[in-house]
Structures are given as C-alpha cells and as structure tokens.
C-alpha cells in the first residue's frame, strides 16, 4: 500500500538499542530505554519499544474512533479509553508481537461500541500497518 499524499512526517533516532536512548527533537521526545528482565535485561528505569508501540497504537486508535464517530455524526465521549497490551515472543523466524486492544466507550451500547471499533480498525494507520502481519484482538469492555 502506497501513501498518495503524506500529511505529516516525524523522525526519531535511537542509539544503544534496547538499553540506549531514543530522541525525536522535533517533538521534544527524549526517552531512556531499558530491556525488561523478561527479555534478559536488567529492567529498571526506562521504556522499551513494546511500551512505546502500545502507547502509540492506543492513542492512534482513539483518533481513528473520533474520525469514524464524526463521519457518523456522533460524538466520542472524552472519557473513552483504549488499553493496548503488546506481547512479544518467539516465532519460527525470530521474534514477533501481538496486540490486544481493550476499548471502553462510556455511554455507548455494546452493539454501537463494537460497530465503531470495527470501523475504526479499518481506518487506523496502526491497524492498517499490522493487518495480516500480527495478531490484533479487539474487545469492548465496560
């Protein structure tokens, strides 16, 4: 899939990998990275690529839900939440990730929430990037 019209670009530069630092000067991001103990690291202070992916995907998915809700002439409640749970593990060719998106839309019926989530999953850039590449499970929670 090719993008017809790039609307925004941002860059980040990392040094030292999972135990280094990642910086995006354009947006003021400067994070210390730390490998979790579960992956053989020391753990401790710092974030990891999976946590950053979870934060990005969950925030982006809310944006996609806002877009779809607006197209349907509905409002998305301000207290809507998306919890992204990212797992990393082995696959035959190395390592892979999986994602569970747990969505809460207060004031929406289960049926309306599930419909909105499915529609958002079709337009969300993260969903489009991961489709047919990793397991992404969607659930609507109270």
C-alpha positions in Angstrom: 0.0 0.0 0.0 1.4 3.3 -1.0 0.5 6.6 0.6 -0.9 9.0 -2.0 -0.3 12.2 0.0 1.9 12.3 3.0 0.3 14.7 5.6 3.0 14.5 8.3 6.4 13.1 8.9 8.4 12.8 12.1 11.7 11.1 12.9 13.3 9.6 15.9 16.9 8.5 16.3 18.0 5.7 18.6 21.4 4.8 19.9 22.3 1.8 22.0 19.2 -0.2 21.2 17.1 -1.6 24.0 19.4 -0.2 26.6 20.1 3.2 25.0 18.2 6.4 24.3 15.7 7.4 21.7 15.2 11.1 20.7 12.9 13.0 18.4 14.0 16.6 18.6 11.1 17.8 16.5 8.5 16.8 19.2 10.6 17.0 22.3 10.8 13.3 22.9 13.9 12.0 24.8 13.5 8.6 26.4 15.9 6.3 28.2 15.4 2.7 27.0 15.7 -0.3 29.3 15.4 -4.0 28.4 12.8 -5.8 30.6 14.0 -8.6 32.8 11.7 -11.0 30.9 13.7 -10.3 27.8 17.1 -10.8 29.5 17.7 -7.2 30.6 18.2 -5.5 33.9 14.8 -3.9 33.9 14.7 -0.7 35.9 14.1 2.8 34.8 13.3 3.3 31.2 10.9 2.3 28.5 11.0 -0.3 25.8 9.9 -0.5 22.2 6.8 -2.5 23.1 5.6 0.1 25.6 6.1 2.8 23.0 4.2 0.8 20.4 1.3 0.2 22.9 1.2 4.0 23.7 1.2 4.9 20.0 -1.3 2.3 18.9 -3.8 3.1 21.7 -3.6 6.9 21.1 -3.9 6.5 17.4 -6.9 4.1 17.7 -8.8 6.7 19.7 -8.0 9.2 16.9 -9.5 6.7 14.4 -12.6 6.2 16.6 -13.0 10.0 16.7 -12.8 10.2 12.9 -15.4 7.4 12.4 -17.7 8.8 15.1 -17.6 12.3 13.4 -18.3 10.7 10.0 -21.4 9.1 11.6 -22.3 12.5 13.1 -21.8 11.2 16.7 -19.5 12.3 19.5 -16.9 10.1 21.1 -17.1 10.6 24.9 -14.0 12.4 26.3 -13.5 9.5 28.8 -13.2 6.9 26.1 -10.1 4.7 26.7 -8.1 2.2 24.7 -5.7 -0.1 26.5 -3.2 -1.7 24.2 -1.5 -4.8 25.6 1.5 -5.7 23.5 3.2 -9.1 23.8 6.5 -10.1 22.4 7.6 -13.7 21.9 9.3 -16.1 19.6 8.1 -17.1 16.1 9.9 -19.6 13.8 11.9 -16.7 12.1 12.9 -14.9 15.3 10.5 -12.7 17.3 7.0 -11.3 16.8 4.5 -9.2 18.6 0.8 -9.4 19.3 -1.7 -6.8 20.4 -4.9 -6.8 22.4 -6.9 -3.6 22.2 -9.4 -3.2 25.0 -11.8 -0.3 24.3 -14.2 1.4 26.7 -16.7 3.9 25.3 -18.9 5.1 28.2 -22.5 5.8 27.1 -22.4 3.6 24.0 -24.3 0.3 23.9 -22.2 -2.8 23.4 -23.5 -3.1 19.8 -22.8 0.5 18.9 -19.3 0.4 20.5 -18.4 -2.9 18.7 -19.5 -1.3 15.4 -17.4 1.8 16.0 -14.4 -0.2 17.0 -14.6 -2.4 13.8 -14.9 0.7 11.6 -12.0 2.4 13.4 -9.9 -0.8 12.9 -10.4 -0.3 9.1 -9.1 3.3 9.1 -6.5 3.3 11.9 -2.9 3.6 10.4 -1.6 1.2 13.1 -4.3 -1.3 12.3 -3.5 -1.0 8.5 0.2 -1.4 9.2 -0.3 -4.5 11.2 -3.1 -6.1 9.3 -2.2 -9.7 8.2 1.2 -9.3 9.9 0.4 -9.7 13.6 -2.5 -10.9 15.7 -4.6 -7.9 16.8 -7.5 -8.8 19.0 -10.3 -6.2 19.7 -12.6 -6.2 22.6 -15.1 -3.7 24.0 -15.0 -3.6 27.8 -17.3 -1.9 30.3 
